[in-house]
Amino acid sequence: MGTNPTSSGDPRVLFVMNLVLSSVFAAVVVWGLDFIGMVELTFVNVASLALVLMAVTYLVTR
């Protein structure tokens, strides 16, 4: 039971990690923008930014 150094991990785990980290980052960014009055803090805004961040992360890592 050795480890494979070329393995990139379980894709499901990577997807969930990307989802969680992108969502948290998006929430912080949208909260900050709401704090300075540029964007309203809503679920749609946070989810939209999280999806954009996930897509960019996916493209950069592939």
Secondary structure by P-SEA (a helix, b strand, c coil): ccccccccccaaaaaaaaaaaaaaaaaaaaaaaaaaccccccaaaaaaaaaaaaaaaaaaac
